[in-house]
Amino acid sequence: MIWAEVLWGAMGLGLVVYAITGGADLGAGTWSVLASGQRRAEQRRAVMDAIAPIWEANHVWLIFVIVVMFSAFSRGFAALCIALHVPIALSLLGIVLRGAAYVFHAYGIQSQFSKEQWSHVFAWSSCLTPLLLGTVVGAVSTSQIRWRDGHVLSGYLSGWTTPFAILVGLFSLSLFALLSATYLAAETRGELSRDFQKRALVSEWIAGALALAVFMRAAHDAPDLYENLSRSSWTWPIQLATAATAMAAVWSLQTRRVRLARVCVAGQVGLVVVGWGAAMDQHFILPDLSLEGATTNPEVLPALTAVLGAGSLLLGPALFFLYHVFKRPPADTSRRD
């Protein structure tokens, strides 16, 4: 099963990169909804300007994860799409509406009123999508979705409507909002940058409170996940590293070191994803569907791994160059003013 584990790790890496890139784009919708004060229009314009060059490219990582899943682990893909087709379909609808609304708002030839309506669609779909994606993550951890002999035995509302899954959805939204606010603080200047620094600090504390609530609720709604989180020795180094990067992010934001804060927050969110993946203990759905059980044709895995490795040699540098060209920080971003 070495090739299955390699591809499992590749999917995990894809989710980490999607969280810290596409997640920040989704989180920007929160700050479009919550824009306020004298610089309300400037805040919304900063959101639109920040995501304009790369918002489509960031979804490549989600597509990568989906392609690997249905190519290598078709049983896992089938089980997730059957058991959780409602939140998955709604989240995909949110992604589509978000993209369409952004394009119509930015490039449509229409009245200012129509543009404002598209702006609202963009903002609210950006907020609801990470909430729904988070409920999917929570659902597969609850042990309420049952899979046996190739069939989903639980109902279509199982797992993702539990208090635990909803808390995970809110936690995901708070993390994406934190990423977005921190990135925007690094990409803007002056008072506008300070506005986003304050929002990032508030998001950090909200995310911390929700993380604690998720952990405490897991004992009731997600017993297998809770046991993995609380009793496995390998989870504690990840949790401690996550806490350390969170504290470093708070310090960086309070001292207006926004470029350092951006690195710390990205590391914090990446470690949260890694910690959840490790706690899943190589399961697509706890406790019934393991990595081994999700693999249909193990003989194709070596070839699939080789193809993905070769493709990454082209895709990786291209995306790096895209980010380098469009997301270079302003020359005076690192100043403390």
Secondary structure, DSSP 8 states (H G I E B T S, - for coil): -HHHHHHHHHHHHHHHHHHHHHHHHHHHHHHHHT--STTHHHHHHHHHHHHTTTHHHHTHHHHHHHHHHHHH-HHHHHHHHHHTHHHHHHHHHHHHHHHHHHHHHHH--S-HHHHHHHHHHHHHHHHHHHHHHHHHHHHTTSS-S-EETTEE-S-TTTTTTSHHHHHHHHHHHHHHHHHHHHHHHHHS-HHHHHHHHHHHHHHHHHHHHHHHHHHHHHHHH-HHHHHHHHH-TTHHHHHHHHHHHHHHHHHHHHTT-HHHHHHHHHHHHHHHHHHHHHHTTSEEETTTEEHHHH-S-GGGHHHHHHHHHHHHHHHHHHHHHHHHHH----TTTT---
